Every structure is written in C-alpha cells, then in structure tokens.
Amino acid sequence: MRNALRIGLALAALAALPSNGQDASSTSSSMRSLQAHAALTPAMVLASAPASAWRAVDPRDTLYVTLPQGRVVIELAPQFAPRYVANVESLARQGFFDGLPIFRVQDDGVVEWGDPTGRKSVGTARRRVAAEFARPARDLPFTALPDPDTYAAQVGFSDGFPAARDPVFGRAWLVNCYGMVGAARGNNVDSGGGTALYTVIGGSQRQLDRNTTMIGRVVAGMPLLSSLPRGNGPLGVYEDRRHWVRIESVQVAADLPPARRTPLEELRTDTPTFTQYVQALRNRRGPWFKVPADRVGVCGVPIPVRPATQ
C-alpha cells in the first residue's frame, strides 16, 4: 500500500510539471528534487500508465517478415516516407521478398535483406523511388526531448518514432536508432526503392541520418535479427551463400485475417505519461543506480510495445 501511494504521489507531481516547452535546466532541477524522494523508475511509470497512454499498432501500416525462426513485426512510417512505404507494401503484396535472403549481418551495425543482385522482377511496383530523407516539420507531430543532441538541433519522437528536426529550415526526419528500418541504396540518392531493407542491430548509426530513406521500425521479433551470426565479408556480407537466412514471406498485416495477426500496442509519445517515462530514464533510480545521468539521448528512449489488451 505504501509503495502504491508513493508511486501515485510521484506521478501526480510529475504530471504537474510543465511539458516540452519548459526550460531544460528548470525541468532537470524539478525532477532531481522530486525523484530524490520518490525514487521513480521507468517500470513504475509504465505500471501506472492509463489505457489512454497506449495506442494500437495499425495493421494497415505493419509488415510481418516471417523467418524460419519466427515472425518479425515492422511498423511502417508513411508520414515520413509515403512513396517508399507504398512501394514496399506493393512489393510485399506481390510476394517479391518471399524466398529472398538476409545476406548481410554487420557486427554493431545493420542486418540487410532483400534482393542482393538487383535483378528480381518487381512486377507492378517500382525498382527506384525518389529519396525521402526528410519531410516538412510542420506536417508532423513532435515531442521534443529536453537534452542537446550531437547530430541535430532538436530530437524527440513523432508518432512513436525517434526523429529529429531543424527548426530553421523546417525539416524533420527519422533517425537511425536500434531497430529502425531503412531502405538500402547505391551512391545515387534516388537509386533505392525498398527492394533491399536494413535494420540497425548495434549502437545507433546516426551518421546515416538523412542519407537513407527510413520507412519504420521493428516492434517485435528483434532478437531474431540481432542474434544472427555475423557475416565474414566486407560490411558483414555473407561470403558463403549457405549462410543466408531465407525469408519465408513478407505480408501486410491488414491482409491477414485477425486470427493470424500479432496485435500490439505501444506507448504514445504525446502524453504526460511519456514525459514521465522520459524523465525517469533521464534520472534512473533504484538500488543499482548511484549517479543519475540527468539526460538521455533519443536512441536511449526505447518505446515500450506490449500485446494489445482486448
């Protein structure tokens, strides 16, 4: 009972704090004072999150990548890359990826899958799509983090995706955090189209920001990719094709009957609960942490995903 009361008081106090527009130093001071008494942890925030703090992952913008080991679920981001997402969905619906390999697994880098030869027919889809590295920021919701970033003027989250924006030029883009999915390309910026995709399996690859078109993020099944044996060729390419992992199928979730779907929901990034969650990550408490960091990077804020509650 005492612990529940303590959590409730802590969350109530946190909810009273000003939101994203507040001065970062003022926010830090308030949080240090509050958490010194409440010992609030990210787990406490999530345990007390109301149902309204979660949202369903939309099956219309979700891909299921079926491997021999199981299912990988990718939430797509058409708000950032509408043409690429539409093309990848078209490729999936035509069975383009079925039987293609995971052909590259780079240690502390990325896993890449798709057509390594560039010769498989794309049917009615397109082989090349104009790059979608960034979008007008005014068209996108954005919850800013209070701490500075090395790569961008502002970082935060847009509809659950880690993102950055430049307020001077009014542009926003997705960033290459763990689990994010992007489209491979050649030297020409318009040489990709989604026939080969990658996901980040190591530390954040922020040097790739605004150099590739990002189409979404893995929301389930990430261990199936991150635990694969590393390739022994340049950039982690499997030199021996016997090491390739063959994709059984890639499907749009909405195309499957409900009984065959994986219903998920994720923490919304536009609520007071998310603000509380971020502050708890910035100032980690509990018996193990001794010195709170008082800051967090955009790739240090994993967005919780859980089975959907009916």
C-alpha positions as CSV (number, residue, x, y, z in Angstrom):
1,M,0.0,0.0,0.0
2,R,2.8,2.4,0.9
3,N,4.6,1.7,-2.4
4,A,1.4,2.2,-4.4
5,L,0.7,5.5,-2.6
6,R,4.3,6.6,-3.2
7,I,4.0,5.9,-6.9
8,G,0.7,7.7,-7.2
9,L,2.0,10.8,-5.5
10,A,5.1,10.8,-7.6
11,L,3.1,10.5,-10.8
12,A,0.7,13.2,-9.7
13,A,3.7,15.5,-9.1
14,L,5.2,14.7,-12.4
15,A,2.0,15.4,-14.3
16,A,2.1,18.9,-12.8
17,L,5.4,19.7,-14.4
18,P,5.5,21.9,-17.5
19,S,5.8,20.0,-20.8
20,N,8.2,20.1,-23.7
21,G,8.4,23.9,-23.9
22,Q,9.8,24.3,-20.4
23,D,13.4,25.4,-19.9
24,A,15.6,22.2,-19.7
25,S,17.5,23.4,-16.6
26,S,14.3,24.1,-14.7
27,T,13.0,20.7,-15.6
28,S,16.2,19.0,-14.5
29,S,16.1,20.8,-11.2
30,S,12.5,19.9,-10.5
31,M,13.0,16.3,-11.5
32,R,16.1,15.8,-9.3
33,S,14.2,17.2,-6.3
34,L,11.2,15.0,-6.9
35,Q,12.9,11.8,-7.7
36,A,15.3,12.1,-4.8
37,H,12.1,11.4,-2.7
38,A,10.0,9.3,-5.0
39,A,12.7,7.0,-6.5
40,L,10.5,6.8,-9.6
41,T,11.7,4.3,-12.2
42,P,10.6,3.7,-15.8
43,A,8.9,0.5,-14.7
44,M,6.8,2.4,-12.1
45,V,5.7,4.8,-14.8
46,L,4.6,2.0,-17.2
47,A,2.9,0.1,-14.4
48,S,0.7,3.1,-13.6
49,A,0.1,4.2,-17.2
50,P,-3.6,4.5,-18.1
51,A,-5.0,2.7,-21.1
52,S,-5.2,6.1,-22.9
53,A,-1.4,6.3,-22.8
54,W,-1.2,3.4,-25.3
55,R,-2.2,3.1,-28.9
56,A,-2.7,0.1,-31.2
57,V,-0.2,-0.6,-33.9
58,D,-2.2,-0.1,-37.1
59,P,-2.2,-3.4,-39.2
60,R,-2.6,-1.3,-42.3
61,D,0.9,0.1,-41.8
62,T,2.5,-3.1,-40.4
63,L,4.7,-5.7,-42.1
64,Y,5.1,-9.3,-41.0
65,V,8.5,-10.7,-42.0
66,T,8.3,-14.5,-41.5
67,L,11.7,-16.2,-41.0
68,P,12.3,-19.9,-40.3
69,Q,12.9,-18.8,-36.6
70,G,9.6,-16.8,-36.3
71,R,7.9,-13.5,-37.1
72,V,9.4,-10.0,-37.2
73,V,6.9,-7.2,-37.0
74,I,7.7,-3.9,-38.6
75,E,5.6,-0.7,-38.0
76,L,5.8,1.4,-41.1
77,A,6.0,5.3,-41.2
78,P,4.1,6.5,-44.2
79,Q,4.0,10.0,-42.7
80,F,7.8,10.2,-43.2
81,A,8.2,8.2,-46.4
82,P,4.8,7.8,-48.2
83,R,6.2,6.8,-51.6
84,Y,8.7,4.3,-50.2
85,V,6.2,2.7,-47.8
86,A,3.6,2.4,-50.6
87,N,6.2,0.7,-52.8
88,V,7.4,-1.7,-50.1
89,E,3.8,-2.7,-49.5
90,S,3.3,-3.3,-53.2
91,L,6.4,-5.4,-53.3
92,A,5.2,-7.4,-50.3
93,R,1.7,-8.0,-51.8
94,Q,3.3,-9.4,-54.9
95,G,5.5,-11.8,-53.0
96,F,8.7,-10.1,-54.0
97,F,10.5,-10.8,-50.8
98,D,9.4,-14.4,-50.4
99,G,12.5,-16.6,-50.7
100,L,14.9,-13.7,-50.7
101,P,17.8,-13.8,-48.2
102,I,19.1,-12.0,-45.2
103,F,22.5,-11.6,-46.9
104,R,24.4,-9.1,-44.6
105,V,24.8,-9.1,-40.8
106,Q,27.3,-6.5,-39.7
107,D,28.5,-6.5,-36.1
108,D,27.5,-3.4,-34.2
109,G,25.9,-2.3,-37.5
110,V,22.9,-3.5,-39.5
111,V,21.1,-6.6,-40.8
112,E,20.2,-6.3,-44.5
113,W,17.7,-8.4,-46.5
114,G,16.1,-8.4,-49.9
115,D,17.4,-8.7,-53.5
116,P,21.3,-8.5,-53.4
117,T,21.5,-8.8,-57.2
118,G,19.0,-6.2,-58.1
119,R,17.7,-8.4,-60.9
120,K,14.5,-9.9,-59.5
121,S,11.3,-8.6,-61.2
122,V,9.4,-6.0,-59.2
123,G,6.2,-6.6,-61.0
124,T,3.9,-3.6,-60.9
125,A,6.0,-1.9,-58.2
126,R,8.9,0.4,-58.8
127,R,12.6,-0.5,-58.6
128,R,13.6,3.1,-57.8
129,V,11.8,5.7,-55.8
130,A,12.8,9.3,-55.3
131,A,14.6,9.7,-51.9
132,E,12.6,10.7,-48.9
133,F,15.3,11.7,-46.4
134,A,13.3,14.5,-44.7
135,R,9.8,15.9,-44.6
136,P,8.3,19.4,-43.8
137,A,8.3,19.6,-40.0
138,R,5.0,21.5,-39.8
139,D,3.1,18.4,-41.1
140,L,4.3,16.2,-38.3
141,P,3.6,16.0,-34.5
142,F,6.8,16.2,-32.4
143,T,7.5,15.7,-28.8
144,A,10.9,17.2,-28.1
145,L,13.5,15.8,-25.6
146,P,15.0,18.3,-23.3
147,D,18.6,17.4,-23.8
148,P,21.0,18.5,-26.6
149,D,22.0,16.2,-29.5
150,T,25.2,15.9,-31.4
151,Y,23.6,15.4,-34.8
152,A,20.5,17.7,-34.9
153,A,19.2,20.9,-33.4
154,Q,16.3,19.1,-31.9
155,V,15.5,15.4,-31.3
156,G,12.4,13.7,-30.0
157,F,9.5,11.5,-31.1
158,S,6.9,11.7,-33.8
159,D,4.0,9.2,-33.6
160,G,6.3,6.8,-31.7
161,F,9.3,7.0,-34.0
162,P,12.6,8.6,-32.9
163,A,13.0,11.7,-35.0
164,A,15.0,14.9,-35.4
165,R,14.2,18.3,-36.8
166,D,15.7,21.5,-37.9
167,P,13.6,24.5,-36.9
168,V,15.5,26.9,-39.1
169,F,14.8,25.0,-42.3
170,G,11.5,23.5,-41.1
171,R,12.5,19.9,-41.8
172,A,12.1,16.6,-39.8
173,W,13.5,13.1,-40.3
174,L,13.6,9.7,-38.7
175,V,16.9,8.7,-37.0
176,N,18.9,5.5,-37.1
177,C,18.4,4.1,-33.6
178,Y,18.4,0.4,-32.7
179,G,15.6,-1.4,-34.5
180,M,14.9,1.3,-37.1
181,V,14.3,0.2,-40.7
182,G,15.7,1.9,-43.7
183,A,16.0,1.4,-47.5
184,A,19.4,0.5,-48.9
185,R,20.6,2.4,-52.0
186,G,23.7,3.0,-54.2
187,N,25.7,6.2,-54.5
188,N,22.8,7.9,-56.3
189,V,20.3,9.2,-53.7
190,D,17.4,8.0,-55.9
191,S,18.8,4.6,-56.5
192,G,16.8,2.8,-53.9
193,G,13.2,1.8,-53.8
194,G,12.8,-0.7,-50.9
195,T,13.9,-3.9,-52.7
196,A,16.6,-4.2,-50.1
197,L,16.0,-3.1,-46.5
198,Y,18.1,-2.9,-43.3
199,T,17.6,-2.6,-39.6
200,V,20.1,-1.3,-37.0
201,I,21.2,-4.1,-34.7
202,G,24.1,-2.4,-32.9
203,G,24.7,1.1,-31.5
204,S,22.9,3.9,-33.1
205,Q,24.0,4.7,-36.7
206,R,23.3,8.4,-36.6
207,Q,25.8,9.1,-39.4
208,L,23.2,7.5,-41.7
209,D,20.6,10.1,-40.8
210,R,19.3,12.0,-43.9
211,N,21.4,9.7,-46.1
212,T,18.9,6.9,-46.3
213,T,15.1,6.8,-46.5
214,M,13.8,5.5,-43.2
215,I,10.5,3.5,-43.5
216,G,9.7,2.3,-40.0
217,R,10.9,0.3,-37.0
218,V,10.9,-3.2,-35.7
219,V,8.3,-3.5,-32.9
220,A,8.5,-7.3,-32.3
221,G,10.9,-10.1,-33.1
222,M,14.1,-8.0,-33.0
223,P,16.1,-10.8,-31.3
224,L,15.5,-13.0,-34.4
225,L,17.6,-10.4,-36.3
226,S,20.1,-9.2,-33.8
227,S,21.2,-12.7,-32.8
228,L,22.1,-13.9,-36.3
229,P,25.7,-14.9,-36.9
230,R,27.8,-12.0,-38.2
231,G,29.0,-12.1,-41.9
232,N,32.7,-12.5,-42.5
233,G,32.8,-10.4,-45.7
234,P,33.1,-6.6,-46.1
235,L,30.4,-4.8,-44.1
236,G,29.2,-8.1,-42.8
237,V,28.1,-9.6,-46.1
238,Y,27.9,-13.4,-46.0
239,E,30.6,-14.6,-48.4
240,D,29.2,-18.1,-48.4
241,R,25.6,-18.2,-49.6
242,R,24.9,-21.3,-47.5
243,H,24.8,-18.9,-44.5
244,W,22.0,-16.9,-46.0
245,V,18.7,-16.9,-44.0
246,R,15.8,-17.2,-46.4
247,I,12.7,-15.1,-45.9
248,E,9.6,-17.2,-46.0
249,S,7.2,-14.3,-46.6
250,V,6.6,-10.6,-46.1
251,Q,3.0,-9.6,-45.7
252,V,1.0,-6.6,-44.8
253,A,-0.7,-7.3,-41.5
254,A,-4.1,-5.9,-42.7
255,D,-4.2,-8.5,-45.5
256,L,-4.3,-11.4,-43.0
257,P,-7.4,-12.4,-41.0
258,P,-7.4,-11.2,-37.4
259,A,-6.7,-14.6,-36.1
260,R,-3.3,-14.7,-37.9
261,R,-2.2,-11.2,-36.8
262,T,0.0,-10.2,-33.9
263,P,-2.0,-7.4,-32.2
264,L,0.3,-5.0,-30.4
265,E,0.1,-1.6,-28.8
266,E,2.9,0.9,-28.0
267,L,3.3,3.7,-25.6
268,R,2.1,7.0,-27.1
269,T,4.7,9.7,-27.2
270,D,2.4,12.7,-26.9
271,T,1.1,12.2,-23.4
272,P,2.0,13.2,-19.8
273,T,2.9,9.5,-19.2
274,F,5.6,9.7,-21.9
275,T,7.0,12.8,-20.3
276,Q,7.2,11.0,-17.0
277,Y,8.8,8.0,-18.7
278,V,11.5,10.2,-20.3
279,Q,12.2,11.9,-17.0
280,A,12.5,8.6,-15.3
281,L,15.0,7.5,-17.9
282,R,17.0,10.7,-17.6
283,N,17.3,10.1,-13.8
284,R,17.5,6.4,-13.3
285,R,16.9,5.3,-9.7
286,G,16.6,2.1,-7.8
287,P,19.2,0.1,-5.8
288,W,21.7,-0.3,-8.7
289,F,22.0,3.3,-10.0
290,K,24.1,5.6,-7.8
291,V,24.6,8.6,-10.1
292,P,21.6,9.7,-12.2
293,A,22.7,10.9,-15.6
294,D,20.3,13.8,-15.7
295,R,20.0,13.4,-19.5
296,V,19.1,10.9,-22.2
297,G,19.7,10.7,-25.9
298,V,17.0,10.0,-28.5
299,C,18.3,6.5,-29.1
300,G,18.3,5.9,-25.3
301,V,14.5,6.1,-25.1
302,P,13.1,2.7,-26.1
303,I,9.4,2.9,-26.9
304,P,7.6,0.1,-25.0
305,V,5.5,-2.3,-27.0
306,R,3.2,-4.9,-25.5
307,P,0.5,-7.4,-26.6
308,A,-2.7,-5.5,-27.3
309,T,-5.3,-5.6,-24.5
310,Q,-8.8,-6.6,-25.8
